[in-house]
Amino acid sequence: MAYQTAKDTKYQHLVLSDETVIKELLTFRGSIDDTMLNGSQGVCASNTLKMNTDVISLFADLDELIKKCLNEEQVELLEYIAKDYTNYKIGQLLGIPLKTVGRRFNTICHQIKQENDRQWRKVVYTKNLNLRTKSCSKCKERLPATDEFYSLNSSSKDLYHSQCKKCKK
């Protein structure tokens, strides 16, 4: 039988549906996670071994969300933030104004939260509520056949467009 310690319970409030948590994880990642943004998949690094398993799982989930919703430029910005570069230095490296660095970081955190919420709703709708699903013709992802995931199309047999809203953007 596994026992939960006080050390373990302090991580229970960390969820990827909270932008503040996402910002903190991304900002301080470099100081606590040697694997940084998929850099050493499958390899346990020195600082990683000291982390609580819940936090390790949280970083793994965070990496999956990053893969699903961010582009290369956004990932590069996150890598600089994790390396504790100043916003000024990041702006220089990316060739963008200082003010833009903070705005882009906020946008990234918001996108990650939105993708997390989308993935959570997808699971709830299909696994818990057993809603009908439909495969997107572009990304091939199987999603709940609802107006949250697909735009309405009155000329279609199932009343939804063939591409999900994310692909239609």
PyMOL commands that set and color helices and strands:
alter all, ss='L'
color gray80, all
select helices_A, chain A and resi 6-9+19-32+46-50+53-69+72-82+87-94+98-128+165-168
alter helices_A, ss='H'
color red, helices_A
select strands_A, chain A and resi 133-135+142-144+150-152+160-164
alter strands_A, ss='S'
color yellow, strands_A
deselect
rebuild
show_as cartoon
